[in-house]
Amino acid sequence: MPTDTRELDFTSAMARVPGPVVVTTTVDESGCRWGFTASSFVSLSLAPPLVTVSLDKKASTHSAFTSAGHFMVNVLAHDQSDIARRFATSGVDRFAAGDTVPLERGLPGIPEAAVRLVCRLHDVVDGGDHSMLIGHVLDCVTDVERDALVYVDRAFVRPAP
Ligand SMILES: Cc1cc2nc3c(=O)[nH]c(=O)nc-3n(C[C@H](O)[C@H](O)[C@H](O)COP(=O)(O)O)c2cc1C
């Protein structure tokens, strides 16, 4: 057990905390699709319904999301870790596999996701080396038959029933 917070390895500590796995997507005015995998997704407010996803300021997707009008949060299901890995991979066409299609409001969606949230970009808040994308939730689609994927100890796992 760390006795001094100065000894704490922050990333190792946070790796022990289970988190959801989402693919956040948007499409820009030229029709170009953007997406990235994130585990920083959290619910922020009930009234109004707000969620946040934090995005690295150095990410290739940063300017697309911070200037987007709308975005979609696809909460991945337990059997979609391959999609999570692809949307975290640099320098590839993350949409080439064709498992993302235009869904609610024309945003790139994953049909078999456990949950999809359609968001209007409400605010972008500075968070150190990340920007917090705050989304106002406009639509929710939930598949109660599909367990959400979890990321913990740097591994993808299916939550125990
Ligand atoms: C499980 C997992 C969770 C991730 N969570 C985040 C996150 O919350 N925020 C973030 O900016 N990047 C996160 N990443 C990294 C991004 O998916 C992506 O690799 C990074 O933005 C670099 O992409 P780029 O090539 O577009 O610059 C995560 C990656 C994985 C595998």
The ligand as an SDF file (V2000), in Angstrom:
LIG
                    3D

 31 33  0  0  0  0  0  0  0  0999 V2000
   -9.4700    1.0900  -23.6040 C   0  0  0  0  0  0  0  0  0  0  0  0
   -9.0090    2.4170  -24.1270 C   0  0  0  0  0  0  0  0  0  0  0  0
   -9.4830    3.5810  -23.5570 C   0  0  0  0  0  0  0  0  0  0  0  0
   -9.0930    4.8450  -24.0380 C   0  0  0  0  0  0  0  0  0  0  0  0
   -9.6000    5.9580  -23.4540 N   0  0  0  0  0  0  0  0  0  0  0  0
   -9.2790    7.1750  -23.9570 C   0  0  0  0  0  0  0  0  0  0  0  0
   -9.8840    8.3540  -23.4270 C   0  0  0  0  0  0  0  0  0  0  0  0
  -10.7060    8.3010  -22.5290 O   0  0  0  0  0  0  0  0  0  0  0  0
   -9.5370    9.5510  -23.9810 N   0  0  0  0  0  0  0  0  0  0  0  0
   -8.6160    9.6430  -24.9940 C   0  0  0  0  0  0  0  0  0  0  0  0
   -8.3260   10.7640  -25.4550 O   0  0  0  0  0  0  0  0  0  0  0  0
   -8.0330    8.5440  -25.5190 N   0  0  0  0  0  0  0  0  0  0  0  0
   -8.3530    7.3140  -25.0350 C   0  0  0  0  0  0  0  0  0  0  0  0
   -7.8040    6.1890  -25.5810 N   0  0  0  0  0  0  0  0  0  0  0  0
   -6.8420    6.3560  -26.7080 C   0  0  0  0  0  0  0  0  0  0  0  0
   -7.5840    6.6980  -28.0240 C   0  0  0  0  0  0  0  0  0  0  0  0
   -8.5010    5.6730  -28.3480 O   0  0  0  0  0  0  0  0  0  0  0  0
   -6.6040    6.8540  -29.2100 C   0  0  0  0  0  0  0  0  0  0  0  0
   -5.7270    5.7840  -29.2380 O   0  0  0  0  0  0  0  0  0  0  0  0
   -5.8260    8.1560  -29.0830 C   0  0  0  0  0  0  0  0  0  0  0  0
   -6.7470    9.2460  -29.1290 O   0  0  0  0  0  0  0  0  0  0  0  0
   -4.7920    8.3430  -30.2210 C   0  0  0  0  0  0  0  0  0  0  0  0
   -5.4750    8.4580  -31.4040 O   0  0  0  0  0  0  0  0  0  0  0  0
   -4.9570    9.3010  -32.6630 P   0  0  0  0  0  0  0  0  0  0  0  0
   -4.1600    8.3340  -33.4800 O   0  0  0  0  0  0  0  0  0  0  0  0
   -6.2460    9.6900  -33.3250 O   0  0  0  0  0  0  0  0  0  0  0  0
   -4.1740   10.4970  -32.2240 O   0  0  0  0  0  0  0  0  0  0  0  0
   -8.1710    4.9260  -25.1190 C   0  0  0  0  0  0  0  0  0  0  0  0
   -7.6870    3.7400  -25.6950 C   0  0  0  0  0  0  0  0  0  0  0  0
   -8.0970    2.4970  -25.2180 C   0  0  0  0  0  0  0  0  0  0  0  0
   -7.5790    1.2400  -25.8620 C   0  0  0  0  0  0  0  0  0  0  0  0
  1  2  1  0
  2  3  1  0
  2 30  2  0
  3  4  2  0
  4  5  1  0
  4 28  1  0
  5  6  2  0
  6  7  1  0
  6 13  1  0
  7  8  2  0
  7  9  1  0
  9 10  1  0
 10 11  2  0
 10 12  1  0
 12 13  2  0
 13 14  1  0
 14 15  1  0
 14 28  1  0
 15 16  1  0
 16 17  1  0
 16 18  1  0
 18 19  1  0
 18 20  1  0
 20 21  1  0
 20 22  1  0
 22 23  1  0
 23 24  1  0
 24 25  2  0
 24 26  1  0
 24 27  1  0
 28 29  2  0
 29 30  1  0
 30 31  1  0
M  END
$$$$
